[in-house]
């Protein structure tokens, strides 16, 4: 599964959140994780998007929140932008829901272990590589059979 292009999608997701209520940066990061399942969105990702949205006139700062954190909210121009891009936003939200479901099924852990294997290739023995090749082959076959409906009970559990 290809990881969604979060930076491109985050702009609309953040703008939508700020059209619903003013929020500070860390609140946005927490809401992205809670609502969309985005794992640990970082300040280095979120704050440049906020700066870009602000430069474009789509959001504005509206004062200070707790502990003097800046609060952001969507402007009228930002709300218009959301209306103009409603189809794109709906597609992004559907994609994010699929990503959340994939993660709930263990996709995030699968991705982490595959990255671990990839990063360990230079230090693996031939025996380990052979064992991994067999596991990957068996796993791939089983997943394809499940997708074809030939494994599993076929229920909606």
Secondary structure by P-SEA (a helix, b strand, c coil): ccccaaaaaaaaaaaaaaaaccccaaaaaaaaaaacccccccccccaaaaaaaaaacccccccccccccbbbbbcaaaaaaaaaaaaaaaaaaaaaaaaaaaaaaaaaaaaaaaaaaaaacccccaaaaaaaaaaaaaaaaaaaaaaaccccccccc
